[in-house]
């Protein structure tokens, strides 16, 4: 499912404002890691989340689990 053009613009502007990074780059917007590969993600849902937020698995774990790695 793709986002509307307006939502894409909003998400990009938020990433730029919050992290100073573009969602268009193949890097995590939070930590800047460029080592983001499909096989680095725990499951298909985590990889899909990367498509939404552009957070790598490590940053997803920190963000969504209160900072504790599982």
CHARMM-style PDB file with segment names, atoms N, HN, CA, C and O in Angstrom:
ATOM      1  N   UNK     1       0.845  -1.171   0.000  1.00  0.00      PROA
ATOM      2  CA  UNK     1       0.000   0.000   0.000  1.00  0.00      PROA
ATOM      3  C   UNK     1       0.896   1.242   0.000  1.00  0.00      PROA
ATOM      4  O   UNK     1       1.757   1.393   0.867  1.00  0.00      PROA
ATOM      5  N   UNK     2       0.691   2.105  -0.953  1.00  0.00      PROA
ATOM      6  HN  UNK     2      -0.008   1.982  -1.657  1.00  0.00      PROA
ATOM      7  CA  UNK     2       1.509   3.303  -1.030  1.00  0.00      PROA
ATOM      8  C   UNK     2       0.790   4.494  -0.404  1.00  0.00      PROA
ATOM      9  O   UNK     2      -0.436   4.531  -0.295  1.00  0.00      PROA
ATOM     10  N   UNK     3       1.594   5.450  -0.006  1.00  0.00      PROA
ATOM     11  HN  UNK     3       2.590   5.420  -0.095  1.00  0.00      PROA
ATOM     12  CA  UNK     3       1.052   6.662   0.612  1.00  0.00      PROA
ATOM     13  C   UNK     3       0.673   7.669  -0.472  1.00  0.00      PROA
ATOM     14  O   UNK     3       1.201   7.631  -1.584  1.00  0.00      PROA
ATOM     15  N   UNK     4      -0.232   8.552  -0.137  1.00  0.00      PROA
ATOM     16  HN  UNK     4      -0.660   8.583   0.766  1.00  0.00      PROA
ATOM     17  CA  UNK     4      -0.585   9.622  -1.064  1.00  0.00      PROA
ATOM     18  C   UNK     4       0.619  10.546  -1.220  1.00  0.00      PROA
ATOM     19  O   UNK     4       1.477  10.588  -0.339  1.00  0.00      PROA
ATOM     20  N   UNK     5       0.695  11.278  -2.314  1.00  0.00      PROA
ATOM     21  HN  UNK     5      -0.002  11.243  -3.030  1.00  0.00      PROA
ATOM     22  CA  UNK     5       1.805  12.217  -2.491  1.00  0.00      PROA
ATOM     23  C   UNK     5       1.911  13.223  -1.336  1.00  0.00      PROA
ATOM     24  O   UNK     5       3.014  13.569  -0.912  1.00  0.00      PROA
ATOM     25  N   UNK     6       0.784  13.682  -0.837  1.00  0.00      PROA
ATOM     26  HN  UNK     6      -0.112  13.402  -1.181  1.00  0.00      PROA
ATOM     27  CA  UNK     6       0.805  14.632   0.280  1.00  0.00      PROA
ATOM     28  C   UNK     6       1.398  13.996   1.534  1.00  0.00      PROA
ATOM     29  O   UNK     6       2.151  14.643   2.262  1.00  0.00      PROA
ATOM     30  N   UNK     7       1.060  12.726   1.791  1.00  0.00      PROA
ATOM     31  HN  UNK     7       0.449  12.200   1.200  1.00  0.00      PROA
ATOM     32  CA  UNK     7       1.597  12.034   2.960  1.00  0.00      PROA
ATOM     33  C   UNK     7       3.091  11.792   2.807  1.00  0.00      PROA
ATOM     34  O   UNK     7       3.835  11.899   3.783  1.00  0.00      PROA
ATOM     35  N   UNK     8       3.545  11.467   1.597  1.00  0.00      PROA
ATOM     36  HN  UNK     8       2.941  11.381   0.804  1.00  0.00      PROA
ATOM     37  CA  UNK     8       4.974  11.294   1.349  1.00  0.00      PROA
ATOM     38  C   UNK     8       5.738  12.584   1.645  1.00  0.00      PROA
ATOM     39  O   UNK     8       6.798  12.555   2.270  1.00  0.00      PROA
ATOM     40  N   UNK     9       5.197  13.707   1.195  1.00  0.00      PROA
ATOM     41  HN  UNK     9       4.335  13.731   0.688  1.00  0.00      PROA
ATOM     42  CA  UNK     9       5.833  15.009   1.445  1.00  0.00      PROA
ATOM     43  C   UNK     9       5.887  15.280   2.943  1.00  0.00      PROA
ATOM     44  O   UNK     9       6.906  15.747   3.452  1.00  0.00      PROA
ATOM     45  N   UNK    10       4.797  14.991   3.654  1.00  0.00      PROA
ATOM     46  HN  UNK    10       3.970  14.612   3.241  1.00  0.00      PROA
ATOM     47  CA  UNK    10       4.744  15.195   5.101  1.00  0.00      PROA
ATOM     48  C   UNK    10       5.794  14.326   5.805  1.00  0.00      PROA
ATOM     49  O   UNK    10       6.543  14.823   6.646  1.00  0.00      PROA
ATOM     50  N   UNK    11       5.852  13.042   5.470  1.00  0.00      PROA
ATOM     51  HN  UNK    11       5.244  12.638   4.787  1.00  0.00      PROA
ATOM     52  CA  UNK    11       6.809  12.129   6.103  1.00  0.00      PROA
ATOM     53  C   UNK    11       8.245  12.565   5.834  1.00  0.00      PROA
ATOM     54  O   UNK    11       9.084  12.522   6.734  1.00  0.00      PROA
ATOM     55  N   UNK    12       8.531  12.979   4.623  1.00  0.00      PROA
ATOM     56  HN  UNK    12       7.850  13.015   3.892  1.00  0.00      PROA
ATOM     57  CA  UNK    12       9.866  13.446   4.273  1.00  0.00      PROA
ATOM     58  C   UNK    12      10.228  14.699   5.056  1.00  0.00      PROA
ATOM     59  O   UNK    12      11.342  14.809   5.568  1.00  0.00      PROA
ATOM     60  N   UNK    13       9.297  15.645   5.154  1.00  0.00      PROA
ATOM     61  HN  UNK    13       8.392  15.555   4.738  1.00  0.00      PROA
ATOM     62  CA  UNK    13       9.593  16.881   5.888  1.00  0.00      PROA
ATOM     63  C   UNK    13       9.795  16.603   7.377  1.00  0.00      PROA
ATOM     64  O   UNK    13      10.622  17.254   8.016  1.00  0.00      PROA
ATOM     65  N   UNK    14       9.054  15.647   7.936  1.00  0.00      PROA
ATOM     66  HN  UNK    14       8.383  15.118   7.417  1.00  0.00      PROA
ATOM     67  CA  UNK    14       9.227  15.286   9.339  1.00  0.00      PROA
ATOM     68  C   UNK    14      10.599  14.636   9.562  1.00  0.00      PROA
ATOM     69  O   UNK    14      11.277  14.946  10.542  1.00  0.00      PROA
ATOM     70  N   UNK    15      11.004  13.750   8.672  1.00  0.00      PROA
ATOM     71  HN  UNK    15      10.453  13.499   7.876  1.00  0.00      PROA
ATOM     72  CA  UNK    15      12.315  13.107   8.805  1.00  0.00      PROA
ATOM     73  C   UNK    15      13.433  14.146   8.732  1.00  0.00      PROA
ATOM     74  O   UNK    15      14.399  14.090   9.493  1.00  0.00      PROA
ATOM     75  N   UNK    16      13.291  15.078   7.822  1.00  0.00      PROA
ATOM     76  HN  UNK    16      12.506  15.124   7.203  1.00  0.00      PROA
ATOM     77  CA  UNK    16      14.296  16.133   7.692  1.00  0.00      PROA
ATOM     78  C   UNK    16      14.339  17.003   8.949  1.00  0.00      PROA
ATOM     79  O   UNK    16      15.415  17.319   9.456  1.00  0.00      PROA
ATOM     80  N   UNK    17      13.165  17.385   9.447  1.00  0.00      PROA
ATOM     81  HN  UNK    17      12.291  17.128   9.036  1.00  0.00      PROA
ATOM     82  CA  UNK    17      13.103  18.257  10.619  1.00  0.00      PROA
ATOM     83  C   UNK    17      13.591  17.551  11.886  1.00  0.00      PROA
ATOM     84  O   UNK    17      14.305  18.147  12.692  1.00  0.00      PROA
ATOM     85  N   UNK    18      13.212  16.294  12.060  1.00  0.00      PROA
ATOM     86  HN  UNK    18      12.632  15.810  11.404  1.00  0.00      PROA
ATOM     87  CA  UNK    18      13.542  15.579  13.289  1.00  0.00      PROA
ATOM     88  C   UNK    18      14.959  15.012  13.297  1.00  0.00      PROA
ATOM     89  O   UNK    18      15.640  15.052  14.323  1.00  0.00      PROA
ATOM     90  N   UNK    19      15.404  14.486  12.156  1.00  0.00      PROA
ATOM     91  HN  UNK    19      14.851  14.454  11.324  1.00  0.00      PROA
ATOM     92  CA  UNK    19      16.668  13.759  12.127  1.00  0.00      PROA
ATOM     93  C   UNK    19      17.710  14.333  11.174  1.00  0.00      PROA
ATOM     94  O   UNK    19      18.873  13.929  11.210  1.00  0.00      PROA
ATOM     95  N   UNK    20      17.302  15.276  10.321  1.00  0.00      PROA
ATOM     96  HN  UNK    20      16.358  15.604  10.293  1.00  0.00      PROA
ATOM     97  CA  UNK    20      18.236  15.856   9.365  1.00  0.00      PROA
ATOM     98  C   UNK    20      18.647  14.895   8.266  1.00  0.00      PROA
ATOM     99  O   UNK    20      19.694  15.054   7.639  1.00  0.00      PROA
ATOM    100  N   UNK    21      17.795  13.879   8.040  1.00  0.00      PROA
ATOM    101  HN  UNK    21      16.944  13.750   8.549  1.00  0.00      PROA
ATOM    102  CA  UNK    21      18.089  12.880   7.013  1.00  0.00      PROA
ATOM    103  C   UNK    21      16.868  12.684   6.122  1.00  0.00      PROA
ATOM    104  O   UNK    21      15.731  12.929   6.524  1.00  0.00      PROA
ATOM    105  N   UNK    22      17.141  12.236   4.900  1.00  0.00      PROA
ATOM    106  HN  UNK    22      18.065  12.038   4.573  1.00  0.00      PROA
ATOM    107  CA  UNK    22      16.067  12.001   3.950  1.00  0.00      PROA
ATOM    108  C   UNK    22      15.586  10.561   4.014  1.00  0.00      PROA
ATOM    109  O   UNK    22      16.391   9.642   4.167  1.00  0.00      PROA
ATOM    110  N   UNK    23      14.302  10.363   3.899  1.00  0.00      PROA
ATOM    111  HN  UNK    23      13.649  11.109   3.774  1.00  0.00      PROA
ATOM    112  CA  UNK    23      13.732   9.020   3.805  1.00  0.00      PROA
ATOM    113  C   UNK    23      14.036   8.399   2.449  1.00  0.00      PROA
ATOM    114  O   UNK    23      13.863   7.193   2.273  1.00  0.00      PROA
ATOM    115  N   UNK    24      14.483   9.197   1.492  1.00  0.00      PROA
ATOM    116  HN  UNK    24      14.623  10.177   1.635  1.00  0.00      PROA
ATOM    117  CA  UNK    24      14.776   8.706   0.150  1.00  0.00      PROA
ATOM    118  C   UNK    24      16.120   7.990   0.087  1.00  0.00      PROA
ATOM    119  O   UNK    24      16.383   7.240  -0.853  1.00  0.00      PROA
ATOM    120  N   UNK    25      16.968   8.220   1.085  1.00  0.00      PROA
ATOM    121  HN  UNK    25      16.754   8.829   1.848  1.00  0.00      PROA
ATOM    122  CA  UNK    25      18.263   7.539   1.133  1.00  0.00      PROA
ATOM    123  C   UNK    25      18.060   6.123   1.665  1.00  0.00      PROA
ATOM    124  O   UNK    25      17.109   5.857   2.401  1.00  0.00      PROA
ATOM    125  N   UNK    26      18.944   5.235   1.294  1.00  0.00      PROA
ATOM    126  HN  UNK    26      19.716   5.450   0.696  1.00  0.00      PROA
ATOM    127  CA  UNK    26      18.896   3.864   1.814  1.00  0.00      PROA
ATOM    128  C   UNK    26      19.648   3.809   3.136  1.00  0.00      PROA
ATOM    129  O   UNK    26      20.652   3.108   3.265  1.00  0.00      PROA
ATOM    130  N   UNK    27      19.150   4.555   4.111  1.00  0.00      PROA
ATOM    131  HN  UNK    27      18.335   5.124   4.006  1.00  0.00      PROA
ATOM    132  CA  UNK    27      19.774   4.608   5.429  1.00  0.00      PROA
ATOM    133  C   UNK    27      18.686   4.819   6.474  1.00  0.00      PROA
ATOM    134  O   UNK    27      17.604   5.328   6.182  1.00  0.00      PROA
ATOM    135  N   UNK    28      19.000   4.417   7.683  1.00  0.00      PROA
ATOM    136  HN  UNK    28      19.879   4.003   7.920  1.00  0.00      PROA
ATOM    137  CA  UNK    28      18.084   4.643   8.798  1.00  0.00      PROA
ATOM    138  C   UNK    28      18.045   6.146   9.092  1.00  0.00      PROA
ATOM    139  O   UNK    28      19.091   6.776   9.246  1.00  0.00      PROA
ATOM    140  N   UNK    29      16.847   6.715   9.169  1.00  0.00      PROA
ATOM    141  HN  UNK    29      15.998   6.203   9.043  1.00  0.00      PROA
ATOM    142  CA  UNK    29      16.758   8.153   9.421  1.00  0.00      PROA
ATOM    143  C   UNK    29      17.182   8.499  10.844  1.00  0.00      PROA
ATOM    144  O   UNK    29      17.585   9.633  11.100  1.00  0.00      PROA
ATOM    145  N   UNK    30      17.100   7.563  11.761  1.00  0.00      PROA
ATOM    146  HN  UNK    30      16.772   6.641  11.553  1.00  0.00      PROA
ATOM    147  CA  UNK    30      17.424   7.832  13.157  1.00  0.00      PROA
ATOM    148  C   UNK    30      18.931   7.774  13.412  1.00  0.00      PROA
ATOM    149  O   UNK    30      19.510   8.750  13.889  1.00  0.00      PROA
ATOM    150  N   UNK    31      19.569   6.650  13.101  1.00  0.00      PROA
ATOM    151  HN  UNK    31      19.098   5.857  12.713  1.00  0.00      PROA
ATOM    152  CA  UNK    31      20.995   6.487  13.411  1.00  0.00      PROA
ATOM    153  C   UNK    31      21.903   6.758  12.214  1.00  0.00      PROA
ATOM    154  O   UNK    31      23.104   6.966  12.385  1.00  0.00      PROA
ATOM    155  N   UNK    32      21.341   6.759  11.003  1.00  0.00      PROA
ATOM    156  HN  UNK    32      20.365   6.591  10.864  1.00  0.00      PROA
ATOM    157  CA  UNK    32      22.126   7.026   9.806  1.00  0.00      PROA
ATOM    158  C   UNK    32      22.836   5.819   9.224  1.00  0.00      PROA
ATOM    159  O   UNK    32      23.575   5.943   8.247  1.00  0.00      PROA
ATOM    160  N   UNK    33      22.619   4.648   9.816  1.00  0.00      PROA
ATOM    161  HN  UNK    33      22.019   4.547  10.609  1.00  0.00      PROA
ATOM    162  CA  UNK    33      23.279   3.446   9.310  1.00  0.00      PROA
ATOM    163  C   UNK    33      22.901   3.201   7.854  1.00  0.00      PROA
ATOM    164  O   UNK    33      21.727   3.215   7.483  1.00  0.00      PROA
ATOM    165  N   UNK    34      23.923   2.978   7.048  1.00  0.00      PROA
ATOM    166  HN  UNK    34      24.877   2.967   7.350  1.00  0.00      PROA
ATOM    167  CA  UNK    34      23.682   2.666   5.639  1.00  0.00      PROA
ATOM    168  C   UNK    34      23.699   1.166   5.413  1.00  0.00      PROA
ATOM    169  O   UNK    34      23.551   0.707   4.280  1.00  0.00      PROA
ATOM    170  N   UNK    35      23.876   0.401   6.471  1.00  0.00      PROA
ATOM    171  HN  UNK    35      23.995   0.773   7.391  1.00  0.00      PROA
ATOM    172  CA  UNK    35      23.897  -1.058   6.382  1.00  0.00      PROA
ATOM    173  C   UNK    35      22.503  -1.602   6.679  1.00  0.00      PROA
ATOM    174  O   UNK    35      22.301  -2.336   7.646  1.00  0.00      PROA
ATOM    175  N   UNK    36      21.561  -1.236   5.846  1.00  0.00      PROA
ATOM    176  HN  UNK    36      21.725  -0.640   5.061  1.00  0.00      PROA
ATOM    177  CA  UNK    36      20.175  -1.664   6.013  1.00  0.00      PROA
ATOM    178  C   UNK    36      19.832  -2.639   4.896  1.00  0.00      PROA
ATOM    179  O   UNK    36      19.692  -2.248   3.737  1.00  0.00      PROA
ATOM    180  N   UNK    37      19.700  -3.911   5.257  1.00  0.00      PROA
ATOM    181  HN  UNK    37      19.815  -4.228   6.198  1.00  0.00      PROA
ATOM    182  CA  UNK    37      19.377  -4.963   4.303  1.00  0.00      PROA
ATOM    183  C   UNK    37      18.125  -5.691   4.771  1.00  0.00      PROA
ATOM    184  O   UNK    37      17.846  -5.760   5.969  1.00  0.00      PROA
ATOM    185  N   UNK    38      17.394  -6.217   3.846  1.00  0.00      PROA
ATOM    186  HN  UNK    38      17.620  -6.161   2.874  1.00  0.00      PROA
ATOM    187  CA  UNK    38      16.148  -6.933   4.174  1.00  0.00      PROA
ATOM    188  C   UNK    38      16.388  -8.035   5.203  1.00  0.00      PROA
ATOM    189  O   UNK    38      15.571  -8.238   6.101  1.00  0.00      PROA
ATOM    190  N   UNK    39      17.494  -8.737   5.074  1.00  0.00      PROA
ATOM    191  HN  UNK    39      18.157  -8.572   4.344  1.00  0.00      PROA
ATOM    192  CA  UNK    39      17.754  -9.845   5.991  1.00  0.00      PROA
ATOM    193  C   UNK    39      18.133  -9.392   7.407  1.00  0.00      PROA
ATOM    194  O   UNK    39      18.225 -10.220   8.313  1.00  0.00      PROA
ATOM    195  N   UNK    40      18.352  -8.093   7.605  1.00  0.00      PROA
ATOM    196  HN  UNK    40      18.277  -7.420   6.869  1.00  0.00      PROA
ATOM    197  CA  UNK    40      18.643  -7.561   8.937  1.00  0.00      PROA
ATOM    198  C   UNK    40      17.394  -7.442   9.805  1.00  0.00      PROA
ATOM    199  O   UNK    40      17.494  -7.253  11.017  1.00  0.00      PROA
ATOM    200  N   UNK    41      16.227  -7.551   9.192  1.00  0.00      PROA
ATOM    201  HN  UNK    41      16.146  -7.705   8.207  1.00  0.00      PROA
ATOM    202  CA  UNK    41      14.984  -7.362   9.935  1.00  0.00      PROA
ATOM    203  C   UNK    41      14.472  -8.675  10.498  1.00  0.00      PROA
ATOM    204  O   UNK    41      14.602  -9.729   9.875  1.00  0.00      PROA
ATOM    205  N   UNK    42      13.898  -8.597  11.666  1.00  0.00      PROA
ATOM    206  HN  UNK    42      13.792  -7.741  12.172  1.00  0.00      PROA
ATOM    207  CA  UNK    42      13.436  -9.766  12.407  1.00  0.00      PROA
ATOM    208  C   UNK    42      12.340 -10.528  11.679  1.00  0.00      PROA
ATOM    209  O   UNK    42      12.307 -11.759  11.705  1.00  0.00      PROA
ATOM    210  N   UNK    43      11.442  -9.790  11.029  1.00  0.00      PROA
ATOM    211  HN  UNK    43      11.469  -8.791  11.009  1.00  0.00      PROA
ATOM    212  CA  UNK    43      10.302 -10.427  10.376  1.00  0.00      PROA
ATOM    213  C   UNK    43       9.748  -9.489   9.304  1.00  0.00      PROA
ATOM    214  O   UNK    43      10.179  -8.340   9.207  1.00  0.00      PROA
ATOM    215  N   UNK    44       8.803  -9.967   8.503  1.00  0.00      PROA
ATOM    216  HN  UNK    44       8.454 -10.900   8.582  1.00  0.00      PROA
ATOM    217  CA  UNK    44       8.237  -9.128   7.434  1.00  0.00      PROA
ATOM    218  C   UNK    44       7.575  -7.848   7.960  1.00  0.00      PROA
ATOM    219  O   UNK    44       7.589  -6.821   7.282  1.00  0.00      PROA
ATOM    220  N   UNK    45       7.006  -7.906   9.147  1.00  0.00      PROA
ATOM    221  HN  UNK    45       6.995  -8.741   9.698  1.00  0.00      PROA
ATOM    222  CA  UNK    45       6.362  -6.710   9.708  1.00  0.00      PROA
ATOM    223  C   UNK    45       7.413  -5.635  10.008  1.00  0.00      PROA
ATOM    224  O   UNK    45       7.183  -4.451   9.759  1.00  0.00      PROA
ATOM    225  N   UNK    46       8.554  -6.048  10.539  1.00  0.00      PROA
ATOM    226  HN  UNK    46       8.741  -7.009  10.741  1.00  0.00      PROA
ATOM    227  CA  UNK    46       9.629  -5.091  10.828  1.00  0.00      PROA
ATOM    228  C   UNK    46      10.177  -4.477   9.538  1.00  0.00      PROA
ATOM    229  O   UNK    46      10.494  -3.289   9.496  1.00  0.00      PROA
ATOM    230  N   UNK    47      10.285  -5.289   8.493  1.00  0.00      PROA
ATOM    231  HN  UNK    47      10.027  -6.255   8.527  1.00  0.00      PROA
ATOM    232  CA  UNK    47      10.751  -4.755   7.214  1.00  0.00      PROA
ATOM    233  C   UNK    47       9.723  -3.787   6.639  1.00  0.00      PROA
ATOM    234  O   UNK    47      10.087  -2.760   6.065  1.00  0.00      PROA
ATOM    235  N   UNK    48       8.450  -4.107   6.791  1.00  0.00      PROA
ATOM    236  HN  UNK    48       8.154  -4.941   7.257  1.00  0.00      PROA
ATOM    237  CA  UNK    48       7.395  -3.199   6.319  1.00  0.00      PROA
ATOM    238  C   UNK    48       7.432  -1.891   7.101  1.00  0.00      PROA
ATOM    239  O   UNK    48       7.208  -0.821   6.534  1.00  0.00      PROA
ATOM    240  N   UNK    49       7.711  -1.971   8.391  1.00  0.00      PROA
ATOM    241  HN  UNK    49       7.893  -2.840   8.851  1.00  0.00      PROA
ATOM    242  CA  UNK    49       7.844  -0.754   9.207  1.00  0.00      PROA
ATOM    243  C   UNK    49       8.981   0.117   8.701  1.00  0.00      PROA
ATOM    244  O   UNK    49       8.872   1.343   8.712  1.00  0.00      PROA
ATOM    245  N   UNK    50      10.075  -0.502   8.255  1.00  0.00      PROA
ATOM    246  HN  UNK    50      10.164  -1.498   8.246  1.00  0.00      PROA
ATOM    247  CA  UNK    50      11.176   0.265   7.671  1.00  0.00      PROA
ATOM    248  C   UNK    50      10.680   1.074   6.470  1.00  0.00      PROA
ATOM    249  O   UNK    50      11.097   2.214   6.267  1.00  0.00      PROA
ATOM    250  N   UNK    51       9.795   0.482   5.684  1.00  0.00      PROA
ATOM    251  HN  UNK    51       9.456  -0.445   5.849  1.00  0.00      PROA
ATOM    252  CA  UNK    51       9.224   1.196   4.542  1.00  0.00      PROA
ATOM    253  C   UNK    51       8.390   2.394   4.950  1.00  0.00      PROA
ATOM    254  O   UNK    51       8.243   3.347   4.184  1.00  0.00      PROA
ATOM    255  N   UNK    52       7.846   2.346   6.152  1.00  0.00      PROA
ATOM    256  HN  UNK    52       7.966   1.572   6.774  1.00  0.00      PROA
ATOM    257  CA  UNK    52       7.026   3.440   6.661  1.00  0.00      PROA
ATOM    258  C   UNK    52       7.894   4.495   7.355  1.00  0.00      PROA
ATOM    259  O   UNK    52       7.839   5.678   7.021  1.00  0.00      PROA
ATOM    260  N   UNK    53       8.687   4.048   8.316  1.00  0.00      PROA
ATOM    261  HN  UNK    53       8.732   3.087   8.587  1.00  0.00      PROA
ATOM    262  CA  UNK    53       9.422   4.988   9.165  1.00  0.00      PROA
ATOM    263  C   UNK    53      10.884   5.173   8.773  1.00  0.00      PROA
ATOM    264  O   UNK    53      11.506   6.166   9.150  1.00  0.00      PROA
ATOM    265  N   UNK    54      11.430   4.231   8.025  1.00  0.00      PROA
ATOM    266  HN  UNK    54      10.924   3.424   7.720  1.00  0.00      PROA
ATOM    267  CA  UNK    54      12.845   4.200   7.668  1.00  0.00      PROA
ATOM    268  C   UNK    54      13.734   4.086   8.900  1.00  0.00      PROA
ATOM    269  O   UNK    54      14.801   4.697   8.967  1.00  0.00      PROA
ATOM    270  N   UNK    55      13.277   3.289   9.884  1.00  0.00      PROA
ATOM    271  HN  UNK    55      12.411   2.793   9.829  1.00  0.00      PROA
ATOM    272  CA  UNK    55      14.084   2.963  11.052  1.00  0.00      PROA
ATOM    273  C   UNK    55      14.626   1.547  10.875  1.00  0.00      PROA
ATOM    274  O   UNK    55      13.876   0.628  10.546  1.00  0.00      PROA
ATOM    275  N   UNK    56      15.936   1.372  11.094  1.00  0.00      PROA
ATOM    276  HN  UNK    56      16.545   2.118  11.361  1.00  0.00      PROA
ATOM    277  CA  UNK    56      16.529   0.038  11.015  1.00  0.00      PROA
ATOM    278  C   UNK    56      15.998  -0.815  12.171  1.00  0.00      PROA
ATOM    279  O   UNK    56      15.311  -0.298  13.052  1.00  0.00      PROA
ATOM    280  N   UNK    57      16.306  -2.104  12.177  1.00  0.00      PROA
ATOM    281  HN  UNK    57      16.864  -2.524  11.461  1.00  0.00      PROA
ATOM    282  CA  UNK    57      15.790  -2.996  13.217  1.00  0.00      PROA
ATOM    283  C   UNK    57      16.245  -2.559  14.607  1.00  0.00      PROA
ATOM    284  O   UNK    57      15.451  -2.580  15.548  1.00  0.00      PROA
ATOM    285  N   UNK    58      17.495  -2.169  14.747  1.00  0.00      PROA
ATOM    286  HN  UNK    58      18.139  -2.152  13.983  1.00  0.00      PROA
ATOM    287  CA  UNK    58      18.008  -1.743  16.052  1.00  0.00      PROA
ATOM    288  C   UNK    58      17.243  -0.523  16.549  1.00  0.00      PROA
ATOM    289  O   UNK    58      16.856  -0.469  17.716  1.00  0.00      PROA
ATOM    290  N   UNK    59      17.021   0.459  15.672  1.00  0.00      PROA
ATOM    291  HN  UNK    59      17.336   0.415  14.724  1.00  0.00      PROA
ATOM    292  CA  UNK    59      16.295   1.671  16.078  1.00  0.00      PROA
ATOM    293  C   UNK    59      14.820   1.383  16.317  1.00  0.00      PROA
ATOM    294  O   UNK    59      14.206   2.002  17.186  1.00  0.00      PROA
ATOM    295  N   UNK    60      14.246   0.458  15.567  1.00  0.00      PROA
ATOM    296  HN  UNK    60      14.745  -0.045  14.862  1.00  0.00      PROA
ATOM    297  CA  UNK    60      12.869   0.043  15.845  1.00  0.00      PROA
ATOM    298  C   UNK    60      12.788  -0.558  17.237  1.00  0.00      PROA
ATOM    299  O   UNK    60      11.872  -0.250  17.999  1.00  0.00      PROA
ATOM    300  N   UNK    61      13.747  -1.420  17.572  1.00  0.00      PROA
ATOM    301  HN  UNK    61      14.491  -1.671  16.953  1.00  0.00      PROA
ATOM    302  CA  UNK    61      13.745  -2.044  18.899  1.00  0.00      PROA
ATOM    303  C   UNK    61      13.848  -0.989  19.993  1.00  0.00      PROA
ATOM    304  O   UNK    61      13.123  -1.055  20.986  1.00  0.00      PROA
ATOM    305  N   UNK    62      14.737  -0.020  19.823  1.00  0.00      PROA
ATOM    306  HN  UNK    62      15.326   0.033  19.016  1.00  0.00      PROA
ATOM    307  CA  UNK    62      14.903   1.038  20.817  1.00  0.00      PROA
ATOM    308  C   UNK    62      13.654   1.903  20.916  1.00  0.00      PROA
ATOM    309  O   UNK    62      13.255   2.299  22.011  1.00  0.00      PROA
ATOM    310  N   UNK    63      13.038   2.195  19.779  1.00  0.00      PROA
ATOM    311  HN  UNK    63      13.362   1.873  18.889  1.00  0.00      PROA
ATOM    312  CA  UNK    63      11.885   3.086  19.748  1.00  0.00      PROA
ATOM    313  C   UNK    63      10.625   2.429  20.270  1.00  0.00      PROA
ATOM    314  O   UNK    63       9.894   3.022  21.064  1.00  0.00      PROA
ATOM    315  N   UNK    64      10.365   1.210  19.830  1.00  0.00      PROA
ATOM    316  HN  UNK    64      10.959   0.728  19.185  1.00  0.00      PROA
ATOM    317  CA  UNK    64       9.081   0.578  20.133  1.00  0.00      PROA
ATOM    318  C   UNK    64       9.095  -0.313  21.371  1.00  0.00      PROA
ATOM    319  O   UNK    64       8.038  -0.744  21.832  1.00  0.00      PROA
ATOM    320  N   UNK    65      10.282  -0.596  21.916  1.00  0.00      PROA
ATOM    321  HN  UNK    65      11.140  -0.246  21.542  1.00  0.00      PROA
ATOM    322  CA  UNK    65      10.302  -1.439  23.115  1.00  0.00      PROA
ATOM    323  C   UNK    65      10.832  -0.688  24.325  1.00  0.00      PROA
ATOM    324  O   UNK    65      11.248  -1.306  25.305  1.00  0.00      PROA
ATOM    325  N   UNK    66      10.822   0.625  24.269  1.00  0.00      PROA
ATOM    326  HN  UNK    66      10.484   1.127  23.473  1.00  0.00      PROA
ATOM    327  CA  UNK    66      11.261   1.416  25.409  1.00  0.00      PROA
ATOM    328  C   UNK    66      12.748   1.413  25.622  1.00  0.00      PROA
ATOM    329  O   UNK    66      13.207   1.668  26.735  1.00  0.00      PROA
ATOM    330  N   UNK    67      13.536   1.126  24.567  1.00  0.00      PROA
ATOM    331  HN  UNK    67      13.163   0.918  23.663  1.00  0.00      PROA
ATOM    332  CA  UNK    67      14.974   1.181  24.658  1.00  0.00      PROA
ATOM    333  C   UNK    67      15.642  -0.134  24.975  1.00  0.00      PROA
ATOM    334  O   UNK    67      16.870  -0.211  24.972  1.00  0.00      PROA
ATOM    335  N   UNK    68      14.880  -1.165  25.247  1.00  0.00      PROA
ATOM    336  HN  UNK    68      13.882  -1.102  25.249  1.00  0.00      PROA
ATOM    337  CA  UNK    68      15.461  -2.461  25.565  1.00  0.00      PROA
ATOM    338  C   UNK    68      15.465  -3.338  24.326  1.00  0.00      PROA
ATOM    339  O   UNK    68      14.453  -3.457  23.635  1.00  0.00      PROA
ATOM    340  N   UNK    69      16.602  -3.947  24.050  1.00  0.00      PROA
ATOM    341  HN  UNK    69      17.424  -3.851  24.611  1.00  0.00      PROA
ATOM    342  CA  UNK    69      16.669  -4.879  22.925  1.00  0.00      PROA
ATOM    343  C   UNK    69      16.121  -6.219  23.368  1.00  0.00      PROA
ATOM    344  O   UNK    69      16.376  -6.655  24.490  1.00  0.00      PROA
ATOM    345  N   UNK    70      15.367  -6.877  22.495  1.00  0.00      PROA
ATOM    346  HN  UNK    70      15.160  -6.523  21.583  1.00  0.00      PROA
ATOM    347  CA  UNK    70      14.795  -8.175  22.824  1.00  0.00      PROA
ATOM    348  C   UNK    70      15.768  -9.280  22.505  1.00  0.00      PROA
ATOM    349  OT1 UNK    70      15.461 -10.453  22.717  1.00  0.00      PROA
TER     350      UNK     70
END
